[in-house]
């Protein structure tokens, strides 16, 4: 796709990754009968989408548009005008390296940091797909609500204003409203850290610590998100918007969030290993917590809640000790 072609909205989308969120995005884009190509790793998902217009493995009870065509070959995405990348961050490098050649924009929809490099999805995409326009999609979105056509607002961030505007027009629907931003790193940081904080809020719920504690944790967690984001060049207004605070509120207040549900189990005394072994869908915060905590320590950024979640997920501490450590920290002004 040339720069000139980005002045008009893409007509044919491909979605790379057929988990709950990828499937919901495919349904959003195909709900009016537009053709969407959906890549899945699992043969049973490809078969179910094509034969039954359903994805019972990752998005049960959702009726999918017959205009969604599933495939297990990335080469089948070569003709798409734009690609939504919705694979977990630990697998993103391998998938992007095998995309068919082309210059179609990539919309990065996954949240987290790569363990080995502390890279965000935009860093990985820039390294592996240097000729493609990039954008980030982030915000308060439960997959089943998006697939059902319930009202949703999100952030769509791209450095190039023309790319951002064209992609926003292309994905907008009467019930799905994108707000354009040019702060891609802010959108990615908000999405990654809110998953970690959702685990913490789930722990509060599972351990019966009360609503006061949850409200305090959301507020102090947002302070951690802001410190980390500003240190890495994010804009404060992005972190206070849909991709940061908006997504934080959603995932920290509902067991529909995989991360919150994981935290609830931890709060009840279950082990992270047993909780995650029973899940088809990834609780991204479990993988992000140790990476973000390590990146924060390397940069000298104070993130005690994130560090506590990382230690709890790794089995290095217990709930009582983690709470005691947080509550016994030295008193300080609220702005720090």
C-alpha positions, 0 to 999 in steps of 0.5 A: 500500500502506497502513502497516497492510498492511505488517504482512503480507508482500507477495504479488505482487512486481515486479522492475525490471531484468532483468540477471543480478541482477534475473533471479536475484531474480525466480527466487528469488521465483517458485521456489515458483510465486508470480507475479512481474512482471519489467520488462526494457528489451530486447525480446529478454529479454522474449520469451525469458523469456515464451516459453522461461523463460530469459534467455540474454542475462544469466543463461545456463543458468538455467531460470526459473519459468513464473510469471515474466511479463516486460514492457517496460512499467512500467505493468504493475507498477502492481498489484504489492505491492512492487518490487525496483529492480535497474537500474544507478544511472546509469539509476535516476533515469529509471526511478523517475521513470516508475514507475506511481503508488502506495505499494508499497514499493521494495527498492533492489538496485543499488549505486553513487553517482550521478556528478552528485549523489553520491547513493545509490539511497536518496537518488534514491528519496526525491526521486522517490518520496516516499510509498513505504516504502524498503528496501535489499537488500545482501550476498554474492550471486552471481546464478547461485548465488541463481538455482540455490537455493544457500544465501545470507544477505543484509542487508535494511535499512529505517528502519521496523521494520515494513516491514523485518520484513514484507519480510524475511518475504516474500523469505525462502526455505529457502535465502535468509536475510535479516537485518534492519537499520535502517541503509540508508546503511551497506548501500548504502555497503558494496555500492558500495565493495566493487565498487571494491575487487574491481577492485583485488583483480582487478588484484592477481591479474592482475598476479601480485602474490600472496596476501599483497598481496590479503589486505593490500588487502582489509584496508586496503580495508575500512578505507577502507570504514569511514572513508567509511561512518562519515563518512556516518552508517553503523553500524560493525556494518553495515560489518562484516556481510553488506552490508560485509565479507561482500560484500567477501570474496566479490567480492574472491576470485572471478573470478565477480565482474564487478568482479574479472574486470575488474581481472584484465584490467587487471592483465594490461595490457588497457585498461578501455575494451576490457574493458568494451566486450565486456561485456553486464553492468555492472562497477559498480565501474568507474562507482563508483570515480571518483564515490566517489573524488571524494566522498571528496576533497570530504569530506576522507576518505583513500581511496588504494586507491579513488583508484588504481582510479579513476585506473587505470580512467580510464587516468590511471596504470599498474599499476606507478605505482599500486602504487609510490604505494600502497607509498610512502605514509608509515608510520602506525598501522594504525587510521588 
